[in-house]
Amino acid sequence: MRYVLTGNFQYDLGIYGLKKIFDFFDEEYKTDGKFYVETDKKPEEILELIVLKLTSDKGANYFLSKLADTILKDKKEAKKEYEKLIKENPVYVELDLEKLVKKEKSLDKVIEFLAEEIFKALEKVFKQVSVQINKGEIEEILWNKAVNLLNNILLNFQANMSAKGKSVLEKAVQKLYKDIDENTICSFCEQNPAKRITRDTFFFAPAQFNAFWFNEPSIFICPYCLVSNLAITQSFAFLGNEVDAVVIYRPNLEDMRNLNEGLKITDIRELAKKVIDYEKLLLKQEATTKDLQIIEFHLDPQNPHLEFYMLTDEIIDNLLKISNELEKLYTTYKDSLWGQVKEKKGYKS
Ligand SMILES: [Zn+2]
């Protein structure tokens, strides 16, 4: 499958995220570095890589605490006792999940190993609160917790909460292919039969964001394009939590990498600096600047929203012209800036 950027920010950010996932796992793919990524992997193989990456991002101790919460959910007394005990003697897993995930590239093996480690870490304290645990049960819960990370990206993507163990992943794979109509064609890649887009198949579905769709009444998506959309959060710079994120978007993979890689946003200066420095470089190389968008995401699964800041080439040119003054605004006059933002009264100085 060749994923080609379309100019639709959601789709393109998914492709950029997918490229980052392939890089993370050192997987082979073809690309011109700018406008396409080509892979011979099937959607289900890509899905597993995405779940593995999301699992790795969470870290082993996230799963340990989720697991304890699940097992102790209806055991009030034991839970109280458990919390008291771990306050005195914290339990944790010393496991480099990133290394494990990269080595195994198999959710089955990663979960087996992780379950073993978590079992060892919790065995003693669970005995003290008289709660039985076994590795099989831990594995089952871990399958749920790992695959359900997809639901943070697409609401109810894997909605079958009665699925257990490995079948949770199988259900997610089935969801990719469910309701495909052989008589339709994907609006994005224009290659494969597809299904109608809804909130559980695309990040921000059309009902919420008509303006950014291709002005078509019905939009369809195929399993390949749907799975790449699940990689979208890999393109974000998160703002110190897992809900608020920013990305600088331009339909060009190389630009997105240069604009977003290593972006740590503690204040607006870093964002402005990143844009200005890179655009200065581009101006030197190509004697021109191009539009870009800064997109801010609030990823509340019930009520997600987006803010767009469009920087046209004209605005970028002007930003470059006043870059020295801007730098002063973010450093020397920083307090004035915040004064203005907070009080809406204009500059103090
Ligand atoms: Zn497609």
Residues whose N, C-alpha, C, O or C-beta is under 5 A from the ligand:
A	BS01	ZN	C186 F188 C189 E190 C222 C225
